[in-house]
Amino acid sequence: MNRDVVIIGGGLSGLAAAIGLIRGGVRPIIIETRRKLGGRATSFIDPRTDQVLDNCQHVLMGCCTNLMDFYEHLGVLDLVQWHRTLYWADPPRPPCPMTIGRLPAPLHHALGFMRLGLFSMRQKRALARAMWRLIRMGPSGRIQWRHRTFMEFLRETGQDEDLVERFWNVVVVSACNLDVEHVGAEPAMKVFQEGFLANRFSPAMGLCTVPLIDLYDPALEMIQEGGGEVRIGTSVKSIAFDGSRVTSVITEHGTISATSVISAVPPDRLLKLVSGTLMDADSRLRRLDQIQVSPIVGVHMFFDQPVMELPHVILPGRMTHWLFNKGEDERGLQHVHAVISGAADLMDRSEQEIIDSVLADLHWAIPSSRGLKPVQARSVKERRATFAAVPGIDSIRPSTRPEHARGDGVSNLLVAGDYTDTGWPATMEGAVRSGYAAAEAITGKPTLVPDIPVGPLAWLMGLRERA
Ligand SMILES: Cc1cc2nc3c(=O)[nH]c(=O)nc-3n(C[C@H](O)[C@H](O)[C@H](O)COP(=O)(O)OP(=O)(O)OC[C@H]3O[C@@H](n4cnc5c(N)ncnc54)[C@H](O)[C@@H]3O)c2cc1C
């Protein structure tokens, strides 16, 4: 079979690449191992109950401009509900709201934060000092922190242990999937500069109101209507290389020749598809084995009595980082989803131990739920949830376009995926950016969407140049 472009992998990066290509008039074929689309950002059928459950709660933020563009093209952006208030658990008092205020960025969180009863005035002053430093250094100031941990920055700005544990860590681990001791300063700084301070809409939190898997049916239709093809349940076994160009992909059902190949699989999978000769010819492939991973654990709990009213609660300083209220299911049970990021310590714990600890955290955060137990619970361990955003990671992340490689690059092999050099942590936004960048390289038509604009005051204060 001959095709213009073969995309290996039907996760968000592969789907975004396909939509970008279709919009640019190029017909791709996506080859996806599993029998469904969406990769890590999708749902599964729980074999114990036949229920459709999301792999894990997937959150987007107002600064995820490319992901929003992707959803808009699929016609599913309306299925995202935006939250401008974050609720921080503060027992025995009810959770404290922190709302995006009316002041211009970067002051939009100032009042909400001042009102948070969780922290002392001294801690709030320390936090303001660190934020001010992040604003003044601007995005380019991050570069000198490239090989240091975020904890070093927190120490340098005098953040005490309690503030680190109950504020900085919970935000950073949720966004970067690695705690402050291990995460690189650069990705963590980006989260605060671009995700919180640059624009009033940046920190708005988007939650999908339908199971994630429902988002991808329109993608399938768009690709097919545009003359492309999606082949699920088929694995790519290798990428053929003639010494200067990639020529085809070999699947268990045959060979598909193509003018270009886009890899949209995680780095460990890509490594299994390439020969030593291809690796010798393309410097982007040679450091893939150095990319480490960081796990996430999600726990789905179902209660026969109401346990929480708020849409979500953040749990500062606890094992569980977030509780999401997923509403009532078709049986009338309340569905609560707990998320623990950077969860390496939980990998050897049994499901029951994890559920018991999460339940203790729920009872701590919402005292009125004490004594209530779920009638059904299910934990999902994702060992290889995301790449580990350790210091120096950006020098290992491969570029999507061969001409941006630090050494040689095979001209018709594009590398997409959340782990590529998008500058973003491992997120849906990063995955879509990489897919759009791959499509743009092939069609020559602009596909990537600009970043959210920096507010005028934030710009004047220093958040202006790009890193
Ligand atoms: C538990 C969890 C929680 C998360 N929470 C968030 C969040 O709140 N917000 C956020 O923005 N991001 C979150 N993420 C990250 C987000 O899911 C990923 O960044 C994004 O989905 C990655 O997309 P991708 O296309 O790069 O890779 P993937 O989704 O991994 O897609 C790769 C695809 O390739 C397929 N494949 C692999 N090998 C082959 C082969 N040989 N042949 C054919 N197909 C193959 C796979 O089956 C898969 O479908 C979370 C991830 C996890 C695991």
The ligand as an SDF file (V2000), in Angstrom:
LIG
                    3D

 53 58  0  0  0  0  0  0  0  0999 V2000
   -2.6210    8.8650   34.5070 C   0  0  0  0  0  0  0  0  0  0  0  0
   -2.3290   10.0460   33.6190 C   0  0  0  0  0  0  0  0  0  0  0  0
   -2.8270   11.3040   33.9600 C   0  0  0  0  0  0  0  0  0  0  0  0
   -2.5590   12.3880   33.1350 C   0  0  0  0  0  0  0  0  0  0  0  0
   -3.0980   13.6090   33.4380 N   0  0  0  0  0  0  0  0  0  0  0  0
   -2.9300   14.6290   32.5680 C   0  0  0  0  0  0  0  0  0  0  0  0
   -3.5890   15.8660   32.7850 C   0  0  0  0  0  0  0  0  0  0  0  0
   -4.3220   16.0390   33.7580 O   0  0  0  0  0  0  0  0  0  0  0  0
   -3.4030   16.8690   31.8770 N   0  0  0  0  0  0  0  0  0  0  0  0
   -2.6130   16.7000   30.7750 C   0  0  0  0  0  0  0  0  0  0  0  0
   -2.5040   17.6370   29.9700 O   0  0  0  0  0  0  0  0  0  0  0  0
   -1.9630   15.5410   30.5470 N   0  0  0  0  0  0  0  0  0  0  0  0
   -2.1070   14.5100   31.4100 C   0  0  0  0  0  0  0  0  0  0  0  0
   -1.4800   13.3240   31.1760 N   0  0  0  0  0  0  0  0  0  0  0  0
   -0.5230   13.2330   30.0580 C   0  0  0  0  0  0  0  0  0  0  0  0
   -1.2210   13.0030   28.7300 C   0  0  0  0  0  0  0  0  0  0  0  0
   -2.1020   11.9040   28.8110 O   0  0  0  0  0  0  0  0  0  0  0  0
   -0.1500   12.6950   27.6940 C   0  0  0  0  0  0  0  0  0  0  0  0
    0.8020   13.7380   27.7030 O   0  0  0  0  0  0  0  0  0  0  0  0
   -0.6880   12.5940   26.2730 C   0  0  0  0  0  0  0  0  0  0  0  0
   -1.8700   11.8570   26.2230 O   0  0  0  0  0  0  0  0  0  0  0  0
    0.4020   11.9230   25.4290 C   0  0  0  0  0  0  0  0  0  0  0  0
   -0.0340   11.7590   24.1000 O   0  0  0  0  0  0  0  0  0  0  0  0
    0.9570   11.0970   23.0340 P   0  0  0  0  0  0  0  0  0  0  0  0
    0.2530   11.0540   21.7470 O   0  0  0  0  0  0  0  0  0  0  0  0
    2.2650   11.7930   23.1010 O   0  0  0  0  0  0  0  0  0  0  0  0
    1.2600    9.6100   23.5580 O   0  0  0  0  0  0  0  0  0  0  0  0
    0.2740    8.3830   23.8410 P   0  0  0  0  0  0  0  0  0  0  0  0
   -0.9980    8.8760   24.4120 O   0  0  0  0  0  0  0  0  0  0  0  0
    1.0560    7.4150   24.6500 O   0  0  0  0  0  0  0  0  0  0  0  0
   -0.0290    7.7690   22.4040 O   0  0  0  0  0  0  0  0  0  0  0  0
    0.8030    6.8410   21.7790 C   0  0  0  0  0  0  0  0  0  0  0  0
   -0.0640    5.8310   21.0380 C   0  0  0  0  0  0  0  0  0  0  0  0
    0.7770    4.9780   20.2680 O   0  0  0  0  0  0  0  0  0  0  0  0
    0.2710    3.6590   20.3300 C   0  0  0  0  0  0  0  0  0  0  0  0
    1.3720    2.7390   19.9990 N   0  0  0  0  0  0  0  0  0  0  0  0
    2.4500    2.4260   20.7600 C   0  0  0  0  0  0  0  0  0  0  0  0
    3.2570    1.5750   20.0960 N   0  0  0  0  0  0  0  0  0  0  0  0
    2.6880    1.3670   18.8800 C   0  0  0  0  0  0  0  0  0  0  0  0
    3.0610    0.6060   17.7400 C   0  0  0  0  0  0  0  0  0  0  0  0
    4.1770   -0.1350   17.7150 N   0  0  0  0  0  0  0  0  0  0  0  0
    2.2360    0.6120   16.6550 N   0  0  0  0  0  0  0  0  0  0  0  0
    1.1060    1.3530   16.6550 C   0  0  0  0  0  0  0  0  0  0  0  0
    0.7110    2.0900   17.7200 N   0  0  0  0  0  0  0  0  0  0  0  0
    1.4980    2.1010   18.8100 C   0  0  0  0  0  0  0  0  0  0  0  0
   -0.2380    3.5470   21.7580 C   0  0  0  0  0  0  0  0  0  0  0  0
   -1.1820    2.4960   21.8780 O   0  0  0  0  0  0  0  0  0  0  0  0
   -0.8570    4.9270   21.9730 C   0  0  0  0  0  0  0  0  0  0  0  0
   -2.2140    4.9540   21.6180 O   0  0  0  0  0  0  0  0  0  0  0  0
   -1.7290   12.2170   31.9850 C   0  0  0  0  0  0  0  0  0  0  0  0
   -1.2250   10.9570   31.6610 C   0  0  0  0  0  0  0  0  0  0  0  0
   -1.5210    9.8780   32.4610 C   0  0  0  0  0  0  0  0  0  0  0  0
   -0.9970    8.5260   32.0760 C   0  0  0  0  0  0  0  0  0  0  0  0
  1  2  1  0
  2  3  1  0
  2 52  2  0
  3  4  2  0
  4  5  1  0
  4 50  1  0
  5  6  2  0
  6  7  1  0
  6 13  1  0
  7  8  2  0
  7  9  1  0
  9 10  1  0
 10 11  2  0
 10 12  1  0
 12 13  2  0
 13 14  1  0
 14 15  1  0
 14 50  1  0
 15 16  1  0
 16 17  1  0
 16 18  1  0
 18 19  1  0
 18 20  1  0
 20 21  1  0
 20 22  1  0
 22 23  1  0
 23 24  1  0
 24 25  2  0
 24 26  1  0
 24 27  1  0
 27 28  1  0
 28 29  2  0
 28 30  1  0
 28 31  1  0
 31 32  1  0
 32 33  1  0
 33 34  1  0
 33 48  1  0
 34 35  1  0
 35 36  1  0
 35 46  1  0
 36 37  1  0
 36 45  1  0
 37 38  2  0
 38 39  1  0
 39 40  1  0
 39 45  2  0
 40 41  1  0
 40 42  2  0
 42 43  1  0
 43 44  2  0
 44 45  1  0
 46 47  1  0
 46 48  1  0
 48 49  1  0
 50 51  2  0
 51 52  1  0
 52 53  1  0
M  END
$$$$
